[in-house]
Amino acid sequence: MGSSVRELAEKTPTGRDRYIDLLRVASLGTVVVGHWLMAAVTVGADGRTEVGNLLAVVPGLQLLTWVLQIMPVFFFVGGFSHALSYRSLSRKAPGGSVYSAFLRARLQRLLRPTMVFIGVWGVAALAVQLLGEGGALLDVTLRLVAQPLWFIGIYLAMVAFTPPLLRLHERYGWGAFGGLVLAAGAVDVARFAFGVPYVEFLNFAFVWLAVHQLGFLRADGRLRVPAALAVAGLAGASALVVFGPYPLSMVGMPGERVSNMAPPTFALLCHGMWLVGAVELLRGPAVRWLARPRVWRGVVAANGVSMTAFLWHLTAMLGVYGVLIALDVPLPEPASGQWWAQVPPRMAAAAVLTGLLVAAFRRFERPGPAREPGGGSGPVAAVGVVLCLFGVLGISMVGFGGLLEGRTAMVVAVRMTAPVAVGMALVGWLLVERAGRSSLSGSGGRTG
């Protein structure tokens, strides 16, 4: 892999925004480390294994989520990359339909490793159930490892809505972003002031698409005063938490009546504005740092496996806990001195196991050959994305446990089981792949 990374690094176009690549890697890496740190596994006197949350044990640490809940940065990076990619494909086929080619180009490196992850865990879960095996930690694992797939589902929606939202951006600029902000605020007013049922789920779209829209503005060089964005976002989030019904934590907490994450709230949107403004303020020194060849090669290497690492990091973490339990290593009370002493070796072991899993599955993240736009079916690609969206979100909610027991979850008014969700995701992926295929171009395959 070393020579290919060196070649990619050396062939980087001079106009490429390297800081965007760093933000992509750093945001996923922060999520991984945060999950490893927050997980607090204990074994009770009755032998039952439970996975708690460090932030619930030590509520004062919830303030850290104002820095570590960094998924808005990833969606901001997505908006930037999607704008460049769609415009590039449009220039190659002016006046033609580029939608299916765009979906395939943007989703190839996302869906292939995701489908492999779903397939491996689906087969493993089915084998466990048919063989009558299991155990407390294994049962918890089958439920938890699928939860991060919610992020894949949201990202699918962002890719699917890029063309119309990009047109709105090109016509209204900051007005398009402002419209989404107002819509998100109106949803929370209807939810908290008037008790309108189910309206809060609209903010899965309004909040995350507003952050995505900031990426469009960055792509056009219109994010000129990041300090103002950061101050407005931080002030807004602080006021909403202090005076409104919003919790301090910017990630979901067990037993909370209101979560800022699921569904997203206006406070989380303000948090996203603060983070985007903050990372843009760091652009200058970061760009100078990235000019060093060794640093840039590291970013290129990490970018090539970041999605695979994200998909498998909880598997690695729970695998480490499984080994500790099998070896009868005592698991201290979360947040105790002994617990904190275990954190560094436990996280190091999780990093090693994640590395092994990445080595096994990283080839599925490599992009295929680039293809000329045109010749694909836009409606077929759109159907494929919708099926993938529902399927992946369904899996994230149902989990892999009890595949044959008919366990269900409600996904946007559609009740589905794990087998149905897996089937929808697989069929949707195949439709996206098929719709985006056209004649091979002579160019290489890495896109922003």
N, C-alpha and C positions, 0 to 999 in steps of 0.2 A: 504493500500500500504506500510505502514511503516515496518511491519514485513517482507514482501517479500524483500524489499530493504535491510534490515539488513541481511537477510539470504544470498542474493546475494553478499553483501559486504564481509561477513564473509567467503563465499566459494570461493572468488577470488583466482585463482591459484597464487602461489608465483612468477611464471615466467611471469605473465601477465604485459604488458607494460601499467601501469596506466596513464602515461603521454599522451599516444595516446588518451585514453578515455577523458581526460581533454581537449585536443586540439579539439576533435570532438565537445564537448559541447560548448567550448569557441568560436569556429569559428561561429557556428550557432547563438549563443547568441549575438555575436558582430554584425552580419548581422541584426538581429532583432532590436537591439537598434539603429543601424545606420539608418535603414529605418524609425523608429519612429521619430528620430531627424531630418532627412532630409526633411520629408514631410511638406510642407507649404501650408495648405488649406486656401483659401480666398473666400469670397463672394463679387462679384462686385455689383455696383450700380444697374445693371439690374437684379440682383438676381441669376446670373450664378455662379456656384461653380467651382473653378479651383484648381487643385493640382499642386503646383510648387515644386521646389527643392531649399532648403536652400543654397546649394553649388553654384547655379546659381545667387542667390541674393547676396551672399557674396563670391566672387571667391577666396579670400584669404584662405577660409576654405578648399579648394580643396586639400591642402597639407595633410590634415588629412586622406585622402583616402590612403595615402602611409602606414598607419598603420591599418586603419579600413576596407579597402577592403581586407578581410581576407579569401575569398573563396578559394584561392590557398592552404591555410593550410588544409581546409577540403578535397580537392582532394588529397593532399599529404597523409593525414591520410587514405583516401580510398585506395591508392596504398599499404600502409603498411598492412592494414587489408585484402585486397583481396589476396595478396601474401600468407599470413599465411593461409587463409581459403582454397584457391585452393590446396596448398601443403598438408594440413591436409586431405582433401577429396581424393587426389590422393594416399596418403599413405594407406587409408582404402580400396581402390579398385585399386591396382597397375595394370596398363595395361588396365583398363576398361575405359569406357566413363564416365567422371564425369562432363561434361560441363553442362548438364541440372540440375543436383543436385546443382552445384555451383551457377548457376543463381538463382535458387529458394532460396537457403540459403542466398545469398547476397541481393536479391531484395524483400524478403518477407516483412521485416519491412519498406521498402521504398515504395513499390507499394500499399500495403493495405491501409495505411492512405491517400495516394495520391488519390486512386480511390474513397475513401469515400468523400474526399474533392471535387473532380470533380463532383461526383454524387450529393452531397448536393447543390453545387452552380449551377450545371446544372438545377436541378429541380426548384430551387429558381428563376433563370433567366427566365426559361420558364414560370413560373407562373406570374412573373412580366409582361412579354410581353403579355400573353394571357389576363390578367386582365386589360391591358392598364394602369398599374400603372407606377411609376418611379419618376424621379426627377433628378435634376442636380447632386447631390452627389451620388445617387444610380446608375445613368448611368456611372459615373466615376468609382465607386466601381466595377461594373460588368466588367469593362475593366482592372482595376489595380490588383485585387486580384489574377488573373491568371499569372501575369508576373513572379513571382519568380519560376514558374514551369520550366523555362529554365534550372535552375540548376539541376532539376530532370532528364531532358533529357540528359544533358551532363554526368551526373553520370551513367545513363544507358549505354551510349556508353563505358565508362571506364570499367564497369563490363563486358560488352560483349567482349571487346578486351583484357581482362586480360590474358587469356591463351597464345595467341601468343606473346604478349608483354613480358610476364614473361619468355617465352622461349628465346626471344631475349636478355633480361636482363641476364639470366643465362649463355648465350654464350658470350655476349660482355660487360656486366657490364656497366661501365660509357660510353662506346662507344655507347650503345643503346640510352642513354639519350642525348649524344652529337649529334647523328644523327637526333633526333627530334628537337634539338635546331637549327641545321644547316638548317633543312627543314623549320622551322618557320621563320628564318632569310631570307631564299631565297624567301619565299612567300611575305614578306614585301618589299624586293628589287624589285620583279616583280610588286608588287602593286604600290609602290610610285615612283620608278625610271623609269619603263617602261609602267606603266598604263595598265597592263594586266587586263582585266575585270573579275570579279567574283573570281579571284584567292584567294582573302583575306579570303573567307569562309573556305579554307583548314585549316586555323589556329584555327578554332574551334576544330579540331583534334590535330594538332601538338602542340599547346601551352598547352592545358590542359593535353594531354597525357604525355608531357614532365614533368610537375609537378607531375603527377601520377607516373611516372617512378622514381622520387626521393623517393617516398614511398617504392618502391621495394628495392632501395639502403639502405634505413633505416632498412628495415626488415632483410637485410643481414649484418647489422653492418658496411656498407661501407661508411656511411656519417660521416667520421672521423674528418673532418676539417670544421665544420659549419661556422666558422668565415670567411674563404676564400669564401665560397658560398655566405654569406651575403654581404661581401664587393664587390664581383664581381657583384652581382645582383643590389645592390644599385648604384654602380658606372655606370653600364650599363644603368639602367633606367634613372639616372640623365642626362647622356650624350645624350641619345636619346631624352629626353624632351627638353633639352636646345638647342641642335644643329639640331634636326630632326623635322619631321612633327607631332610629337606626342603631345597630350594635357597633361596638368599637372594632371588632374583628372584621377584616376584609376577606376572610375565608369563612366557609360554613362551620358552625360549631354544633356539637351534639346537643339536642334538647332545646335549641333556640326557637323562640316563637317567630322571630324575624331573622332572616339571613340576608346578608348583603350580596351573596353569591347566587343563590338558587331560590327564586329567580333574581337576576341582578337588580339592584336598586339605583336610584339617582345618586346616592352616596358613592357607590362603586364607580359610576361614570365620572364623578368629580375626582375620585382616586386615580382613575385612568388618565385624566387630564393632567393631574399633578405629576404622575410618573413620566408621561410623554414629555412634558416640559422639562423635567429634571434630567432625563437622559439626553435631551437635545442640548442642554447647557454643558454637558460633559463631552460634546462632540469634538471640540478643538483638541484637547489633550489626547483623547482616544485616537483620533486620526493620526496624530504624530506618532503615537505608540505603535499603531498598526502599520506604519511605514517600515518598520523593522522586518526584514525577511523572515526571521525565525518566528516572530509573533504571528505574522500573517499565515505562515504555513500551519501553525497550530490551529488557527481559526478555520482554515480550509479543511483540515483533517477532522475537526470536531463537527463542522457543518455537514460532512458526509455521513455521519452516524448519529446525529443528534435526535432524530425522530425514533430510531431504533432504541437508543438508550432511554428515551422518555417512555416508550411503550413497555419496556421490560424492567424499569427500575423498582417498581413495587414487588414484582416477582422476586428480584434479587434480595430486597430488604426482608421480605417475609421468609425467604429461603434461609437467610442468616439466622433469623429468630427460630426457625424450625430446627436448625443444627444445634443452637444453644439449648433448646428444650430437649432434644434427643440426647444431648450429652449431659443432661441434668445440671447445666450451668444456672445458678440462681439468677432470676430476673428481679432486680431491686424495685422498690416502690418508685414510680415515676417522679422525677424532679428531686429525688434524694441525692446525697453526695455520691453514693455508690452508682446510682443510675447515670449521673453526669460523667463519672469516671469511665463507664462503659461506652459512652457515646463515640469517642474517637476510634477505638478498635472496631466497633460495630459498623460505623459508617465506612471505614476503610475496607472491611470485609464486603460490605454491600457494593462498594465501588469496584472491587476485584471481580465479584460475581457478575455485576452488570457488564464489565468488560468482556468476560467470557461469553455472555449472552449476545453482546454486540458482535463479537467475532463470529459467532455461529449464524447470525441472521442479518448482518449488515449488507450482504449482497443484494437483498431485496429492496434496499433503499437507493441503489444506484439507478440513475435515470436511464431510460432506453434511448434509442436513436431519436433525434429531433425529426419532426414531420412537417411538411408544408401544410398551412391551413387550407381549408376548403375540402369538399368531398365528403365530409362527415354529416351526421344528422343532428342538428341542434335540439329538436324535440326529444329524440332518443337520449341524448346526453342529459337533458334536463330531467327526464324521468329517472335516469340512473342516479343522478345526484340526490333526488328526493328519496329514492329507496335507500340509498346509502345513509342519508341523514337520519331517517327514521330507524333504520337497522342499527346503526352505531349508537344512537342515543338510547334505543331500547336495551341493547346489551349493557350499556353503562349503568342503567337503572335496575335491570333484572339480575345481572351477574351471570356467572357460569355455574353456580350451584343449583342442584336439582333440575337438570335439563329435562328430565322425563316426568317431573312432578306437576307441570303446568303452572309454575309460578309466573305471575303476570306483573306488568307495570303499565301505567297510563302514559303514553307519549303523545302530547297534543291531541287529546280526545281519541286516540287509537290505543286500544288495549292489546298488548302483545306478549307472547312468551319468548323465552330465550331461543328455541329453535326457529321460530318465525323471524325474530330479529336477525339471527345469523344468516338465514336464507335471504332476507331483504338486502342486507349489506353485501352479500356475495353477488346476487343478481345485479344490484345497482352498480357495483364496481365493474362487472363484466360489460354492462351497457355503456358505461363511460369509456372503457377501453375500446370497445368496438366502434362507438360513434366517432371517436377521435382519430381513428386510423385513416391514413391517406398515403399518398406516395411518399417514399423516403426522400428527404432532402439531403443535400451533401454536407450539411453543417453538423457540429457536435451538439451535445445534449445538455449542458449545464445552464440553467436559467436562474434569474434573480429570485 
